[in-house]
Amino acid sequence: MLVLTRRAGESVMIGDDVVITVLEARGDVIRLGIQAPRDVQVHREEVYRELQEANRAAASPTEDAVHALAKMLEKPDTTAQ
């Protein structure tokens, strides 16, 4: 982890197109401004983790759904007549 010291009004560059600026430091609260291209997603870490978990849950089928799909895909028994 890179650790930097910055004062209000000072910035840090990430790559060529992301700029993080310290807007205000008051006690243990720091306000940051982030300039990034529209195609770069910027989230607070806790929000990002919640989004990942929600996506994982949405993409994970329930056991009932798996059984229902397996039943639909079963080949009909063509030998019994």
Secondary structure per residue as TSV (DSSP state, phi and psi in degrees):
chain	resnum	aa	ss	phi	psi
A	1	M	-	360.0	131.0
A	2	L	-	-85.6	128.5
A	3	V	-	-114.9	124.9
A	4	L	-	-124.5	153.4
A	5	T	-	-108.4	127.4
A	6	R	-	-135.7	150.3
A	7	R	-	-107.6	167.0
A	8	A	T	-54.1	133.1
A	9	G	T	93.0	-13.7
A	10	E	-	-92.5	155.7
A	11	S	E	-128.8	167.0
A	12	V	E	-131.2	135.9
A	13	M	E	-97.8	136.7
A	14	I	E	-119.6	113.5
A	15	G	T	65.8	-151.4
A	16	D	T	-96.0	-13.2
A	17	D	T	-134.4	11.0
A	18	V	E	-119.3	125.1
A	19	V	E	-122.4	125.9
A	20	I	E	-111.8	122.6
A	21	T	E	-117.2	133.9
A	22	V	E	-77.4	116.3
A	23	L	E	-88.7	-40.0
A	24	E	E	-159.4	142.4
A	25	A	E	-128.1	116.2
A	26	R	E	-134.7	106.9
A	27	G	T	64.5	-127.1
A	28	D	T	-98.4	15.6
A	29	V	E	-111.1	126.8
A	30	I	E	-117.4	129.7
A	31	R	E	-101.0	127.7
A	32	L	E	-116.4	145.7
A	33	G	E	-111.9	135.9
A	34	I	E	-124.8	122.5
A	35	Q	E	-106.4	122.8
A	36	A	-	-150.0	154.4
A	37	P	-	-60.5	155.4
A	38	R	T	-61.0	-26.5
A	39	D	T	-82.4	-1.6
A	40	V	S	-99.3	117.9
A	41	Q	-	-77.7	135.5
A	42	V	-	-127.2	120.0
A	43	H	-	-136.4	153.1
A	44	R	-	-66.4	149.2
A	45	E	H	-57.3	-44.1
A	46	E	H	-65.4	-34.3
A	47	V	H	-69.2	-42.5
A	48	Y	H	-59.4	-44.9
A	49	R	H	-64.0	-40.2
A	50	E	H	-63.6	-41.5
A	51	L	H	-62.6	-43.2
A	52	Q	H	-60.3	-45.6
A	53	E	H	-64.6	-42.1
A	54	A	H	-63.6	-40.7
A	55	N	H	-65.0	-42.0
A	56	R	H	-62.0	-44.4
A	57	A	H	-64.9	-40.1
A	58	A	H	-68.0	-29.7
A	59	A	H	-88.0	-8.4
A	60	S	S	-97.6	113.7
A	61	P	-	-72.1	151.9
A	62	T	-	-75.8	162.6
A	63	E	H	-62.2	-38.2
A	64	D	H	-62.4	-39.9
A	65	A	H	-65.9	-39.0
A	66	V	H	-64.3	-44.6
A	67	H	H	-63.9	-40.9
A	68	A	H	-63.7	-41.6
A	69	L	H	-67.1	-41.7
A	70	A	H	-61.0	-39.9
A	71	K	H	-65.2	-40.1
A	72	M	H	-66.2	-30.7
A	73	L	H	-89.8	-6.7
A	74	E	S	-61.8	138.7
A	75	K	-	-75.1	139.2
A	76	P	-	-67.9	146.5
A	77	D	-	-76.0	106.1
A	78	T	-	-89.6	-5.7
A	79	T	S	-85.9	-23.1
A	80	A	-	-86.8	118.5
A	81	Q	-	-143.7	360.0
